Each structure stands twice: as C-alpha cells, then as structure tokens.
Amino acid sequence: MKNDNALITKYRPQTFEEVVGQASIVRSLKDTIAKKSSKQFLFVGPPGTGKTTLARIVARQAGVPDSNVLEIDAGVNNGVEDMRQLVASLNFRSMTGNGQKFVIIDEAHLATKAAFSAVLKVLEEPPAHVWWAFCTTEGDKVLEAIRSRCVRYVLSPVDDDVILDLVISVAEKEGLTVSEEVLGTIARKAKGSPRAALSGLAACATSKTRAEALELLQEVDTDDPTVRELALLFVRGKPTWALVAPVVEKMDTRNPESIRIVMCAWFQKAALSNRAPGAERALEILSAFEKPYPQQSGLASLLLSLGRLIFTE
C-alpha cells in the first residue's frame, strides 16, 4: 500500500489550471484577483473537494509568499485566545516578500462565536496588506457578520468521470498497475472528492478485484464521522476516559488499523500548520499513533494509544 498522504500532497493542485471539477469557480476567482475586488473569501463544500487548495492558490496568485500564509485549523485552534493571537500578528506588514499576509481558517465552522467575534473587527476594517479565506463544510455555521463580508464560493462534488480521469492519470504517473474495474470503483467510492480518490488509489494500489478494493475503501475513510468525533475530543484538550469510551464502543466492528490511519491523517495536517498554537498537541497525538497495529489485536492496540494520551502527564 502506498502512503495515501504522500499521493495527496504530491498531486495537490498548485495552480488554477490543475484544479479539477470547479471550472466556474476558478474563472470567477481569476477575475476577482485581477480586479482586486475582494480580499476576503468563503469557500464552502463537501470534504476533499478543494476548498483549502483553492485558498492556497489564491494566495499564490496574489503574490503572497508561502512564508506569509498563516493556515489555522479551527478544529484545533477554535478559541477566542487563539484568534486574538492571530489578529495581533496581523497588525504589521511582513518584512518578507511583498509585505502581504494571507490567513486561511480551515474547518471554520468549528470556531466558537467568541473566536469569530475576535476576528470581526479586523474584517470590518481590514488592513490593506491582509487577505482572508474561510474554508468550511458547513457555511451556515459561520457567523453571518463574517459571511456577509466575504465573496462566497460553493464547491460541488466532482463528477465521477472527472475523478476517474484523475486516478487514471495519477496511476500512470506512479507506474501503478491497477485494473479499470478497480479504478472505476475508486472513482465512484470517492463521492466527488479528489482527495478521497487519491487516498483510495493509494489504499488499492495492489488490489486485484473490485471486491478487494471495496473492502479496503470501506476501511480507509478519512471523513468517517465516528473517527472525527474521537479526534475532536482530543484537539479540544485532554478528555476523560468517560468521554472517550462511548465513542470507542461505536467502533467495535472497525479495523483498528484503519482508525489509526485516519487519526494520523487528521493530526498530520494540524502538525504541519507549525504556526498554529495546536501544533505541539497534534505532534503529541501523532506520536501515540505512529506505529502500525498488529493484526488480530482487536481494539487493544487502539485502547493503549488512547490511554497514553489520557493517563500520562
């Protein structure tokens, strides 16, 4: 099995021309940037359809150096103090590049109302050197006062035939021998998400049959709501076992190794946002899930990983 995060990172679009399935949004963004008609954006859409990717490309097209892009995961840093620290860092132009800064708030719907209020002032009177992009799967949960100050783009699931072209292209580039049947299965199970398709391709790189691919795709689901619930318990602090146990009980029929893979994928993104206050916590969590679980271990290995996080100082 290839590393799914490696494929996702390697084939993440770097330009508008590489974005798949969002042609009308790309055209509008190009026009907005050219006319400089807005520096505040709201990207709404299903997981893995390109919200954060588009925000990064907008930053690049606006001439903002990567070092001046501040990417904050609101699932990890969702409190008022986190946002106050962010706002304070925006008071002055950067000494590097063109002096501009670009803020990306990922999982924006998870920020608290108080956290949103902390950034509202700077959105009402935005400094000329600051750009904003809010990315969310649930646009209605973003404070109305913020929504009204942003250009809103709603991403749609990408058509299956476009997803199929993507996985065929990546498989060829990676030298993977994957049957048309398996590639078609990957495309359909991606549910319109290029990210899920690349993760599925990595998982099914050695699959010989559709049945085998389906089994693997069932296990490696980066948007699994139960694993997401478990992850959020930890990003918001050190939970008690009383809170964790009921969530784990819902997973008793799941392959624990697939849970570990998804937890690693979740916290890797937070850890890579090294300017975020939650990065240190994300690294601690990653260390608890770094080693693959032995086969036939049931939930024992998962319970040990969780115990390390809950009961150690």
Sequence and secondary structure as in RCSB ss.txt:
>XXXX:A:sequence
MKNDNALITKYRPQTFEEVVGQASIVRSLKDTIAKKSSKQFLFVGPPGTGKTTLARIVARQAGVPDSNVLEIDAG
VNNGVEDMRQLVASLNFRSMTGNGQKFVIIDEAHLATKAAFSAVLKVLEEPPAHVWWAFCTTEGDKVLEAIRSRC
VRYVLSPVDDDVILDLVISVAEKEGLTVSEEVLGTIARKAKGSPRAALSGLAACATSKTRAEALELLQEVDTDDP
TVRELALLFVRGKPTWALVAPVVEKMDTRNPESIRIVMCAWFQKAALSNRAPGAERALEILSAFEKPYPQQSGLA
SLLLSLGRLIFTE
>XXXX:A:secstr
   HHHHHHHTS  SGGG  S HHHHHHHHHHHHHT  SEEEEE STTSSHHHHHHHHHHHTT  GGGEEEEETT
TS SHHHHHHHHHTTSS  SSTTS EEEEEETGGGS HHHHHHHHHHHHS  TTEEEEEEES GGGS HHHHTTS
EEEE     HHHHHHHHHHHHHHHT    HHHHHHHHHHTTT HHHHHHHHHHTTT  SHHHHHHHHHH  TT H
HHHHHHHHHHTS   HHHHHHHHHTTTTS HHHHHHHHHHHHHHHHH TTSTTHHHHHHHHHHT S   TT TTH
HHHHHHHHHHH  
